[in-house]
Amino acid sequence: MTIGFIGTGEITKAVVTGMSTVDGEKPTILVSPRNEEIAAGLADRFENVEIAASNQDVIDGAETVCLALRPGDAEEIVKTLKFGPSHHVISFMPTFSQARLAKIVAPATRITLVTPLPAVAFHGGPTPVFPPDEDAIAMFDPLGTVVAAETDDEYQAMCVATASLAGAFAYYETIADWLQAKNLPADKARAFSGAVFYALAATARNAPEMSFSELTRESATRGGTNEQVLKHLKDNNVYTAFSKALDGIWDRFENAKPSSD
């Protein structure tokens, strides 16, 4: 199978890296020349990656075409391209619904929405997929954790949740900064805070039968230090503010949908 990528930014770089470093047979990958530096870097690094002469050459040479364009530019670029009825179009653009894409990739009708995160480069990223297309799931399953959405709202909610990444890193940045303020060297503060982050993620991953509420209760020993910090954050409405921030992203996505969708 040949997989084509139109748009050669950081997410394409991560996905192509992940696909090219899995065990076993690698897919043939065609990347557009839009970002020469990233395209050349991928082609130099991986034998299964080739640079196409143009976006149309990507489509002509691939059965599956991944669209990884900036939403503001995507429609005008895609409208100039000619797809075939047998193409499987996979979109990385969360504000583009299937209905909106169907109008600009016709006569292609098989359209799957996915939102891969940068961690797919090292096979550690979650990827929401809608609808639950078996081939798309098989493509991204080796790159981390695929979560198939059954409805558009399920998919959009997971896309909204990806907006939490920077806030999560800032949480651990706060820990590292606090440690440095207590005279721990910066490299040790970074290493310790990062290890705490990893330990929490590993704990949750290795206990899928436990809800996050249960993990929270288990960590917050009555009268202990974790309970004290948790209470302080709740008393100051930190989690309420976080939930409202996600509501704001949901509204942003809703407002980005054309009225004709």
N, C-alpha and C positions, 0 to 999 in steps of 0.2 A: 504494500500500500504506500502511496505517496501522499504526504500531507503538506499542503501549502499554507504559507503565512503571509497575509497582506497587512503590512504594518510591522515594523521591526524595532519595537521599543523594548523596554525592560521586561514587560510580561512575556512577550514573545521570546526574548532571550532566556528567561527562566524556564518556560515550557520546553523550548527546544533543548536546552541543557539537560533538563530532567529526562526527556524522551531519548536523548542520545547517550545517557549514562545508565540506563536500566540494564539489568542482566538479560542476556539472550539477544534475539534478533532486533535490530533497530529499524524503524521506518525510514524510508527515503524522505527527506525534507527539503522543500523548496522555500526559500525566503525571498521576499521582495527586496529590491535594492534601495528602498526609501531611506533607511539609515545605513549609510555605507560602512561606518565604523563597526556597528554591531553585526551587520550581515557578514562582513569580512572576518570578524573575529570568530563567529560561529562556524563559518566554512573552513577556516584555518584549523580550528580545534577539532572538528568532528568530520570524519570521512563520509558520513551519511547526509551531510548538509551541502546543498548547492545554492548559489545565488541566481535567481531568475533575472532575465533582462528587463522585465517589466511586471507590473501587477497582472496584466492579462496573461503573460506567460506563466505566472503562478497558477492561474485558473486552468489554463490549457493543459498544464502538466500534472495536475493533482486531482485525485478523486474527492478528497476532503479538503476544504478551504477554511482556514481560521481567519476571521476578521478581527484584527487587533489595532484598530484605528482610533484616533481621538474622536469622541462623539461629535464634536463641532465640525470636523472635516469629513466624517465617514460618509454621509449621505451623498455628497457631491462626488466623492471619489468612486464609490461603489456604483453609482448610476452610470458611470462611463464604461463599466466592465460588462462582459457578456458571459453569463453562466449557462450551464447546460442542465437539462432536466434530471440528470443522474448525479449532480453534485450534492454532497453533504456539506452544508454551510454551518460552521460553528462560530458563534459570535462571542467575543470577550467583552462586549460593550453593554454594561448593565442597564443603560437607559433605553436600549433598543429592544422593543418587544418583538415577538415572532411576527405579528401582523405587520409591523412597520418594516421589518426586514424582508418579508415576503414580497412586498411591493417593489423592492429594488434589486432583488436577486432572482426574480422570475426569469426563466421557467423552473429554476430550482425550487423545490417545495420542502425538502427535508432540512429543517432548520433546528439547531440545538443551541441553547444558551448556556454558557459556562462562565464562571468567574474564578479563574485560578489565581492563587496568591504567590508571591515571590518564592516562598519556601518549596514550591514544586521543583525548583532547580536541584534541591538535594533530597527529593522524595519525601518531604515532610509537610506538605501544604494541604489544607482542605480545599475541595473544589465542589461548589454546588453545580448541579446539572439539571436542566429542565428543557424539554420533558425527559424522562428517564430512558434516553436512547442507549441501547446496549453497546453499540460501537463507541460512543462517546465515553461511556462509563469505563469500558475496557481500555481506552486511551489514557484516561487520567487516573485510574485506580493504582497503577504502579508508582504514581507521583505523590502519593499521600493518602488522604481520606476523601473518597467521593461520597457526597450526600445528594441523593436524587430527590428532586422536588416533584410532587405530584400536581401542584397547581402553580399558577403564575405568582400568587401572593406568597406561597412558601419560598419560591425562588427569590423574589424581591426582598423578603425579610432577611434571607441569608446574605444577599448582596449588601443590604444595609449594615448588617453586623460586621462586615469586613472593614467598615469605617472606624472600628474600634482599635485598630492596630497601633496607630500613633499614640493614642491615649494610654494603651497598655505599656508601650515602651517608656512613656513619660513617667508612669507609676514607678517603674524600676530605676529610671533616671533619678527620681526623687530619693529613692533609697540610697543609690550610689552617692549622690550629692550630700546626703545627710551623713553618710559614713566618712566622706572626705572632711566634712566640717568637724567631725570628731577625731581628725588627724590620722585616718586610715589612708595610706597612699592610694592615688587614683587607680592604679592598675589592680590593686587588691580589692578596692571598692567595686570596680567594674566586674571583676571575676566573681566576687561573692554575690552581688546582686543578680548577675546573669545566671549563676548556678541556682539561686532561689527560684528564678523564673522557670528554668528547665525542670527543677524538681517538682514544682507545682503542675506543670504540663504533663510530666511523666506520671505523676500520681493520678491525675484525672484520666489519662489514657489507659492506665493499667487497672482502673476500677470502673469500667463502663456501666456496671450495674448500679453505681451510686449517683444520685443526682448531685448537682452543684450545691443545693441546699444542705444535703447530707454531708458533703465534704466540708462545707463551711462550719456546720455544727461540730463536726469531729475535730476540726482545727482549733475551734474557739473553746478551749477548756474553761469551765466555769471558774471565774476569779483569776484567770490567767492573763498574760500579756496580750495574746491575740484577741481575746474577748474585749479587752480594753480599747485596742485600736479599732476594732470593728464597730464598737459602740460609738466611738468618737466620730468615725466617718459617717455612720448612719445619722447621728444627731446633727451633723452638719450638712445633711442632705446630699452627700456626694453621689450616692447611687441613684437618687432621684434625678439629679442633674444629668447624670450619664444616660439614664433612660430617656430623658427629654431630648438630649442631643441626638439619640438614635431616631426619635420621632421626627426631628428636623430633617434628617437624611431621608427618611421615608417620604416626607412631604416634598423634598427636593426631587426625588425620583418620580413621584406622582405628577409634579408640575412639569417635568421634562417630557412627559408623554404627549405626543401630538393629539389633538382632540379627535382626530379621525381613527385612532387606534381602537 
